[in-house]
Amino acid sequence: MTKPIKVMLIEDNLADIELVKIGLESARMLVDMTVITDGNEALHYFTEGKAPPDLILLDINLPNVSGLEILKQLRKNDTYKTVPVIILTSSDAEQDVAIGYREHANSFITKPVDVNQFLDAIRSIENFWLSIVQLPTGKKE
């Protein structure tokens, strides 16, 4: 049996959470998704030293702590610095895109407003990041 891919979704919009779940349910592989809805909660999770997920989907507009600040802290943490982080947000502001890449996001996707396009974007993430790309195993070198 294949080990499930662990995806962490850091998102506070319930409708978007459901769309991501629907999009990943059609994945050709087993996905185990954890959802965190608050920036403080996300930072707390990462400082507890828990095993890293295989992939993080990160909104930048979160309550209490922004996703960009979370990304900055992740990249300073040896346990999480190699975990691919995909910014998935409603923002298309050039400043947010620039900061996201400067803080070493692996990609920046502006959430489409149309439901079908949103689901297509999630399926594209699944196809590329979970099917094509080889993810780090989390083992120390």
C-alpha positions as CSV (number, residue, x, y, z in Angstrom):
1,M,0.0,0.0,0.0
2,T,1.3,3.4,-0.9
3,K,1.9,5.9,1.9
4,P,-0.5,8.9,1.7
5,I,0.9,12.3,0.6
6,K,0.6,14.7,3.6
7,V,-0.8,18.1,2.5
8,M,-1.3,21.0,4.9
9,L,-3.8,23.6,3.9
10,I,-3.5,26.9,5.8
11,E,-6.7,28.7,4.9
12,D,-9.4,30.5,6.8
13,N,-12.1,30.6,4.0
14,L,-14.5,27.6,4.5
15,A,-15.6,27.6,0.9
16,D,-12.1,27.5,-0.3
17,I,-11.2,24.7,2.1
18,E,-14.1,22.7,0.7
19,L,-13.0,23.4,-2.9
20,V,-9.4,22.3,-2.2
21,K,-10.8,19.1,-0.6
22,I,-13.0,18.4,-3.6
23,G,-10.1,19.1,-6.0
24,L,-7.7,16.8,-4.1
25,E,-10.3,14.0,-3.8
26,S,-9.9,13.4,-7.5
27,A,-6.2,12.8,-7.0
28,R,-4.7,9.7,-8.4
29,M,-3.0,9.1,-5.1
30,L,-3.9,9.0,-1.5
31,V,-3.9,12.4,0.1
32,D,-4.0,13.0,3.9
33,M,-4.9,16.7,4.4
34,T,-4.6,18.8,7.6
35,V,-6.3,22.1,7.7
36,I,-5.2,25.1,9.9
37,T,-7.4,28.2,9.8
38,D,-5.5,30.7,11.8
39,G,-2.0,32.2,11.5
40,N,-1.1,31.9,15.2
41,E,-2.3,28.2,15.1
42,A,0.0,27.6,12.1
43,L,3.0,29.1,13.8
44,H,2.3,27.1,17.0
45,Y,2.1,23.9,14.9
46,F,5.4,24.6,13.3
47,T,7.2,25.4,16.6
48,E,6.0,22.2,18.2
49,G,8.4,20.2,16.1
50,K,5.8,18.0,14.5
51,A,6.7,16.0,11.4
52,P,6.5,18.2,8.4
53,P,3.9,17.7,5.7
54,D,5.0,16.8,2.2
55,L,3.4,20.0,0.8
56,I,1.9,23.2,2.2
57,L,-0.8,25.2,0.5
58,L,-0.7,28.7,2.2
59,D,-3.1,31.6,2.0
60,I,-1.5,34.9,2.8
61,N,-4.7,36.6,4.2
62,L,-5.1,34.8,7.5
63,P,-6.4,35.9,10.9
64,N,-3.7,37.0,13.5
65,V,-0.5,36.3,11.5
66,S,-0.2,36.7,7.7
67,G,0.8,33.8,5.5
68,L,3.8,35.7,4.3
69,E,5.1,35.9,7.9
70,I,4.4,32.2,8.3
71,L,6.4,31.5,5.2
72,K,9.3,33.6,6.5
73,Q,9.3,31.6,9.8
74,L,9.1,28.3,7.9
75,R,12.1,29.1,5.9
76,K,14.1,29.8,9.0
77,N,13.2,26.4,10.6
78,D,15.5,23.5,9.6
79,T,12.6,21.0,9.9
80,Y,10.4,22.9,7.4
81,K,12.7,24.9,5.2
82,T,12.7,22.3,2.4
83,V,8.9,21.6,2.4
84,P,7.4,23.0,-0.8
85,V,5.1,25.9,-0.1
86,I,2.5,27.0,-2.7
87,I,0.9,30.3,-1.9
88,L,-2.7,29.9,-2.8
89,T,-4.4,33.3,-2.3
90,S,-7.0,35.7,-3.5
91,S,-4.3,38.4,-3.8
92,D,-2.7,39.2,-7.1
93,A,-0.8,42.2,-5.8
94,E,2.6,42.4,-7.3
95,Q,4.1,43.2,-3.9
96,D,2.6,40.0,-2.5
97,V,4.0,38.0,-5.4
98,A,7.5,39.5,-5.0
99,I,7.5,39.0,-1.2
100,G,6.3,35.4,-1.6
101,Y,9.1,34.5,-4.0
102,R,11.7,36.5,-2.0
103,E,10.7,34.4,1.0
104,H,11.2,31.3,-1.0
105,A,7.7,30.2,-1.9
106,N,7.8,27.5,-4.5
107,S,5.0,29.0,-6.5
108,F,2.3,31.7,-6.2
109,I,-1.2,31.0,-7.4
110,T,-4.0,33.5,-7.4
111,K,-7.3,31.7,-6.6
112,P,-9.6,31.9,-9.6
113,V,-13.0,33.3,-8.8
114,D,-14.8,30.8,-11.0
115,V,-15.4,27.5,-9.2
116,N,-14.5,25.3,-12.2
117,Q,-11.3,27.2,-12.7
118,F,-10.5,27.0,-9.0
119,L,-10.9,23.2,-9.1
120,D,-8.7,23.1,-12.3
121,A,-6.0,25.0,-10.4
122,I,-6.2,22.5,-7.5
123,R,-6.0,19.6,-9.9
124,S,-3.0,21.2,-11.6
125,I,-1.3,21.5,-8.2
126,E,-2.1,17.9,-7.6
127,N,-0.8,16.8,-11.0
128,F,2.4,18.7,-10.8
129,W,3.4,18.7,-7.1
130,L,2.0,15.3,-6.1
131,S,2.4,13.3,-9.3
132,I,5.4,14.7,-11.2
133,V,7.7,16.3,-8.7
134,Q,9.8,14.3,-6.3
135,L,9.2,15.6,-2.8
136,P,11.8,15.5,0.0
137,T,11.4,12.5,2.2
138,G,12.1,14.4,5.4
139,K,15.1,12.2,6.2
140,K,18.2,14.1,7.3
141,E,21.3,13.9,5.2
